[in-house]
Amino acid sequence: MLGSTHGTLTTDLRARVVACGVVPHAAVHDTATPTATSAGDLDVSGRPLYADVPDLDRFFRPQSVAVVGASDAEGRPNTGITRQLMAWAERVGARLHPVHPTRESVFGLPCFPSVGELPEQVDLAVLLVADPVPVIAELGEAKVRFAVAFASGFAETGEAGAVAQTRLAAAVERSGVRLLGPNTNLNAFERFRDDLDGPAIALITQSGHQGRPVHALQDLGIRLSHWAPTGNEADLETADFISYFAQRPEVGAIACYVEGLKDGRSFLLAADRAARAGVPVVAVKVGRTERGARTAASHTGKLTGADDVVDAAMRQFGVIRVDGLDELQDTAALLARARKPVADGVVVYSISGGTGAHFADLATAAGLRLPELSAARQAELHTWIPEYLSVANPVDNGGHPVGDWRGRKIIDAILADPAVGVLVCPITGPFPPMSDRLAQDLADAAEATDKLVCVVWGSPVGTEAAYRETLLGSSRVATFRTFGNCVSAVRAYLAHHRFASSYRSPFDEAPRTPSPSFRKAQALMRPGEQLSEHAAKQLLRAYGIRVPREQLVTSAAAAVRAAGLVGYPVVMKASGPRLAHKSELGLVKVGLTSASQIRDAYRELTDIARYEGIELDGVLVCQMVERGVEMMAGVTQDALFGPTVTVGLGGVLVEVLRDATVRVPPFGEDQARTMLTELRGHALLEGVRGAPAADVDALVEVVLRVQRMALELGDSLSELDINPLMVLPRGQGAVALDALAVCR
């Protein structure tokens, strides 16, 4: 553990995007973190653009506390809780008032029959009652600011419990009290060591037990400042605590264990606030599998959300998602306390070639950059390391130099290389006295450099003095127990600082007012219906998305005339509401080059539709577009985040390839381009097997225009599917060859 201590748009694309109504990034990012206070701070759909931050100072550091249901009767659960709260109140300097209708005193303190009869207004009421709803109104009348409800039996139990939680939430909203819980625990009132220095970790968990490993970091010298056990989040939620912790000067990183999110938008706004402040958020998010999602819902009654959308939303706003509690510990500790990197190069230094090669494999596979040291640096290292050993990176010293004066010289020389920002030394097992000397040299060198020094102590024992005293006692060394955790933490550390150095909040640039395109689109929407291809393409045209030249016809003669206007060869397609997968039904004819083919195709298409009982609004005669990369783009509705935008490889094999990525609006051009690089088939856009490079700028423009549709049409657009979206060679644009739109 560690001790204390964007690109701009091209002129052409900028003009096209502004014309679409999507505002490009400003040249200078304003790092202020405003709070929503006016209509101008709402987006085009009326949603807030900035996170309101609750003032939780009096929750964590109250001056006065009421314990409703306090007890000192031996053997009762409330007695142990009351005793723990009394100890906590003494530590934080709060006056504690027991409240119970039938007791005169509790543990020698005067007991009051109700909160309304207390001698002073209290900041925090802890409710040790089975049903907190009747007490909430009383707390509101007494002007209590915060309350904690431990009671269970709410949304985590199913439908009846969800109804009870809705009643509780409504009572809380009427009262003006801010509530933590229900189904929470005592973790907010834990003992935190006050003898540790350096930036702290603030902890948020929906399951108290899952926060224990992070809380235990204090025993290794890592400072913890707060613990928020959010439970069912009837009122206060994970997002509230992220927003609050992000502005606390002592917080260096926020560690979260999340089973489900109360509201996707609130989470994004909170993550945005943390990103603006440069405070890293590290999260374990349950729900990668269906079983995990079901179990999480039964524990806290929360929405886990579609995992690919949750994953994308976290990446957009720099939230570092990890899978295990051990990763949460190590990554949060490193991010909280390590200084900003001076370079992104990682050097692996070991006493064994096998160890170095093993770690280098893992690091390279994880995307870390292992630069080869310069020839001059290698020559210098060979003054202390035998010539037959490799010192390019990894650096193998052969073992013996670590036992004498040469060990520190080698470490200092490596750290002096300007390409090096991180030195990692895996020590797979103790071998005193050499391992003791090596650990001390690493600790001393770390104190003298502004670069990150990491050590992997591989011994399963963990009682060695070199580990317990030298490494954990160091103010600057980051110590890990596994290769994997070290790699993932270093990757997160470098990625976070890259992200933070260029972060521009998309909420600053989200549209506030509807565009002219929106007014055109409103007239085309048909609530509760699926639009025909012709109508869906009109919707795309309204937003400036290019479609082929085409005409909708209702007779064979009209089809022949249309083909002459569109230009041969043509494609003919049946067009009708609720009509999808036309190719599978034989309702698409391609490469038609004559009037006779047009007439035959018209009769065949209408005959098939009549036989299948398909209602048509006509037949489309379309320009045939052949040369390009088939992509897809679209909008879907997520239960947690609302409208989402997807882009991926398209065509008839889209369901087979499943090569797509998603983002939650709003996002900027940089995220749109990043989406394309995430695709496995990204190379197709660059040109393969002699094909020309595709017009990526035009594709990015389409993604931004689709995003504008998602933002402006909101819930009224249940689904949009543009497939195929033919991306033509560079400079020639992109054309939506087919489209499906479902209105809500």
Buried (B, 14 or more C-beta within 10 A) or exposed (E): BBBBEBEEBEEEBBEBBEEBBBBBBEEEBEEEBBEBEEEEBBBBBEBBBBBBBBEBEBBBEBBBBBBBBBBBEEEEEBBEBBBBBBEBBEEEEBBBBBBBEEBEEBBEBEBBEBBEEBEEEBBBBBBBBEBBBEBBBBBBEBEBBBBBBBBBBBBBBEEEBBEBBEBBBEBBBEBEBBBBBBBBBBBBBBEBEEEBEBBBBBBBBBBBEBBEBBBEBBEBBBBBBBBBBBBBBBBBBBBBBBBBBBBBEEBBBBBBBBBBBBBBBBBBBBBBBBBBBBBBBBBBBBBBEEEBBEBBBEBBBBBBBBBBBBBBBBBBBBBBBBEBBBBBBBBBBBBBBBEEBBBBBBBBBBBBBEBBBBBBEBBBEEEBBBBEBEEEBBEBBEEBBEEEBBBBBBBBBBBBBBBEEBBBBBBBBBBEBEBBBBBBBBBBEBBEEBBBBBBBBBBBBBEEBEBBBBBBBBBEEEEBBBBEBBBBBBBBBBBBBBBBBBBBBBBBBBBBBEBBEEBBBBBBBBBEEBBEBBEBBEEBBEEEBBBBBBBBBBBBBBBBBBBBBBBBBEEBEBBBBBBEEBEBBBBBBBBBBEBEEBEEBBBBBBEBEEBEBBBBBBEBBBEBBEEEEBEBBBBBBBBBBEEBBBBBBBBBBBEBBBBBBBBBBBBEEBEEBEBBBBBBBBBBBBBBBBBBEBBEBBEBBEBEEEBBBBBBBBBBBBBBBBBBBBBBBBEBBBBBBBBBBBBBBBEBBBBBBBBBBBBB
